[in-house]
Amino acid sequence: MTFSRRSALAGVAAAIAFPTLGRAESRSPIRVLVGFPPGGATDAIARVVVDRLPGLLGQPVIVENRPGAGGRLAADAVLAAPADGLTYMIAPNATPTFLMLVPPQAVRWNILKDFEPVAGIASYPLGMGVALRVGAKTAPEFIDWVRRHPGQATVGSPGAGGQNAFLAVQLATTTGIDLPVTPYKGSPPMITDLVGGHIASAISLMDGLMAHHRAGRVRVIGIFTPERSPLMPDIPTFAEQGIPVSSGEGWTAMWARAGTPAAEVQRVQDAVRRVLALPEVRERMEKALWVSPKFRDGAETTRTQAAELAHWEPIIKASGFKAE
């Protein structure tokens, strides 16, 4: 069965399971913009949710990929569209947080003022994988390898100046090692280079690492959360290995342009909440994508965003990092 056919059947199942949450006056399709390429983690998370929204909303809902600039192109496109409830964005926390904080600021918007949060969708740890040629099985072993091989250590990041890159900066600063960041245009090419041994390490969402870890093609040496994840309880945190580097969990959410009718935002929010409660959605997110479905309403998403901006701003300023 093809993916598109599975998606269609999923939409039919959702329509049978739930009555639609009101009828939009316009039957025009809803566009959900994703600022990253198809096949990546954010795209996969978005499609798990979006594929099931038409049956609940009573109108077509499509994913539109607008990759580039760490998600900025998708965000700019949302703000350029009418605030009519037909255009949304699904993005990881790195898009609004780091695009706003990394100087020189390339964005002309403020996530807390110019966007309306619709719903939080998922949360997840970020982890580090190392190439088999490194031979390290733990974080301290990797740090030791870096010190013994000056000039050979690199860490991949799916973009420049995002959460992954700043975790690498924190790791290098905390342990006193030289660990230059190699930015990639998304996770898939980065993971390919890690498996091939072309880079020594990479920081990524776990969906890009765990299958290769389980197959013995790379070694995941730790995650950057305060506590172990129930999704992968055998993977230790960096903190418990004596390296106090933690960012909390990464997360993905949906936004609309500020000024979008409150009734439309609420309608989509209610539909997302019901999708995330579906057992098959939870199973796919947890077992295939290595993320936890986590619904947050708009107010909670705003609080989470504000707290994250406050956490990262001093770290980014202290790093001296500037976007090219």
QUIMO-V468603 format. One record per residue. N is the residue number from 1. RES is the residue in three letters. OMEGA is omega in whole degrees, -180 to 180 (none if undefined). Layout:
N&RES&OMEGA  N&RES&OMEGA
This chain:
1&MET&-178  2&THR&180  3&PHE&-179  4&SER&179  5&ARG&177  6&ARG&-180  7&SER&-180  8&ALA&179  9&LEU&178  10&ALA&178  11&GLY&177  12&VAL&-180  13&ALA&179  14&ALA&-180  15&ALA&178  16&ILE&-174  17&ALA&-174  18&PHE&167  19&PRO&179  20&THR&-177  21&LEU&-178  22&GLY&-179  23&ARG&176  24&ALA&178  25&GLU&177  26&SER&178  27&ARG&178  28&SER&180  29&PRO&170  30&ILE&176  31&ARG&174  32&VAL&-175  33&LEU&177  34&VAL&-174  35&GLY&-178  36&PHE&-174  37&PRO&172  38&PRO&178  39&GLY&178  40&GLY&-175  41&ALA&-178  42&THR&178  43&ASP&-179  44&ALA&178  45&ILE&-179  46&ALA&-175  47&ARG&176  48&VAL&-179  49&VAL&-173  50&VAL&-179  51&ASP&-176  52&ARG&-179  53&LEU&-178  54&PRO&-179  55&GLY&179  56&LEU&-175  57&LEU&179  58&GLY&177  59&GLN&-180  60&PRO&175  61&VAL&-176  62&ILE&172  63&VAL&177  64&GLU&-179  65&ASN&175  66&ARG&-174  67&PRO&175  68&GLY&174  69&ALA&176  70&GLY&-179  71&GLY&-177  72&ARG&-178  73&LEU&178  74&ALA&180  75&ALA&179  76&ASP&-179  77&ALA&177  78&VAL&-179  79&LEU&178  80&ALA&-179  81&ALA&176  82&PRO&178  83&ALA&-173  84&ASP&179  85&GLY&-179  86&LEU&-180  87&THR&-180  88&TYR&177  89&MET&168  90&ILE&-174  91&ALA&172  92&PRO&-180  93&ASN&-178  94&ALA&-177  95&THR&-180  96&PRO&-175  97&THR&-171  98&PHE&174  99&LEU&179  100&MET&-171  101&LEU&-176  102&VAL&178  103&PRO&-10  104&PRO&-174  105&GLN&179  106&ALA&-177  107&VAL&178  108&ARG&-178  109&TRP&177  110&ASN&-175  111&ILE&-177  112&LEU&-177  113&LYS&-172  114&ASP&179  115&PHE&176  116&GLU&179  117&PRO&179  118&VAL&-178  119&ALA&165  120&GLY&-173  121&ILE&-174  122&ALA&172  123&SER&-174  124&TYR&172  125&PRO&167  126&LEU&-177  127&GLY&177  128&MET&173  129&GLY&177  130&VAL&179  131&ALA&-178  132&LEU&-179  133&ARG&179  134&VAL&178  135&GLY&-178  136&ALA&177  137&LYS&-180  138&THR&178  139&ALA&177  140&PRO&178  141&GLU&178  142&PHE&179  143&ILE&178  144&ASP&179  145&TRP&179  146&VAL&-179  147&ARG&-178  148&ARG&-179  149&HIS&-179  150&PRO&179  151&GLY&-179  152&GLN&-175  153&ALA&173  154&THR&175  155&VAL&180  156&GLY&176  157&SER&-179  158&PRO&-177  159&GLY&-180  160&ALA&174  161&GLY&178  162&GLY&-178  163&GLN&-180  164&ASN&-178  165&ALA&-179  166&PHE&171  167&LEU&177  168&ALA&178  169&VAL&178  170&GLN&-180  171&LEU&-180  172&ALA&-179  173&THR&-177  174&THR&-175  175&THR&179  176&GLY&-180  177&ILE&175  178&ASP&-175  179&LEU&-178  180&PRO&-178  181&VAL&174  182&THR&-179  183&PRO&177  184&TYR&175  185&LYS&-180  186&GLY&-176  187&SER&-174  188&PRO&180  189&PRO&178  190&MET&-180  191&ILE&176  192&THR&179  193&ASP&178  194&LEU&179  195&VAL&179  196&GLY&179  197&GLY&-179  198&HIS&171  199&ILE&-176  200&ALA&-175  201&SER&178  202&ALA&175  203&ILE&-169  204&SER&163  205&LEU&-171  206&MET&179  207&ASP&178  208&GLY&-174  209&LEU&-166  210&MET&180  211&ALA&178  212&HIS&176  213&HIS&-180  214&ARG&-179  215&ALA&178  216&GLY&-180  217&ARG&172  218&VAL&177  219&ARG&174  220&VAL&-174  221&ILE&178  222&GLY&176  223&ILE&-173  224&PHE&176  225&THR&-179  226&PRO&-178  227&GLU&178  228&ARG&180  229&SER&176  230&PRO&178  231&LEU&-178  232&MET&-172  233&PRO&179  234&ASP&-179  235&ILE&-178  236&PRO&173  237&THR&174  238&PHE&-178  239&ALA&-178  240&GLU&175  241&GLN&176  242&GLY&-180  243&ILE&-171  244&PRO&176  245&VAL&-178  246&SER&180  247&SER&-167  248&GLY&-178  249&GLU&167  250&GLY&-179  251&TRP&179  252&THR&-178  253&ALA&179  254&MET&178  255&TRP&169  256&ALA&174  257&ARG&175  258&ALA&-177  259&GLY&175  260&THR&-178  261&PRO&-177  262&ALA&-180  263&ALA&178  264&GLU&178  265&VAL&-179  266&GLN&-180  267&ARG&180  268&VAL&178  269&GLN&179  270&ASP&180  271&ALA&178  272&VAL&179  273&ARG&-179  274&ARG&176  275&VAL&-177  276&LEU&177  277&ALA&-179  278&LEU&-179  279&PRO&-178  280&GLU&176  281&VAL&179  282&ARG&-179  283&GLU&-180  284&ARG&180  285&MET&-175  286&GLU&-172  287&LYS&-179  288&ALA&-176  289&LEU&178  290&TRP&175  291&VAL&179  292&SER&174  293&PRO&-177  294&LYS&179  295&PHE&169  296&ARG&175  297&ASP&-176  298&GLY&-178  299&ALA&180  300&GLU&177  301&THR&178  302&THR&179  303&ARG&178  304&THR&-180  305&GLN&-179  306&ALA&179  307&ALA&-179  308&GLU&177  309&LEU&179  310&ALA&-180  311&HIS&-171  312&TRP&-175  313&GLU&179  314&PRO&180  315&ILE&-179  316&ILE&178  317&LYS&-178  318&ALA&-178  319&SER&-177  320&GLY&-178  321&PHE&175  322&LYS&178  323&ALA&179  324&GLU&none
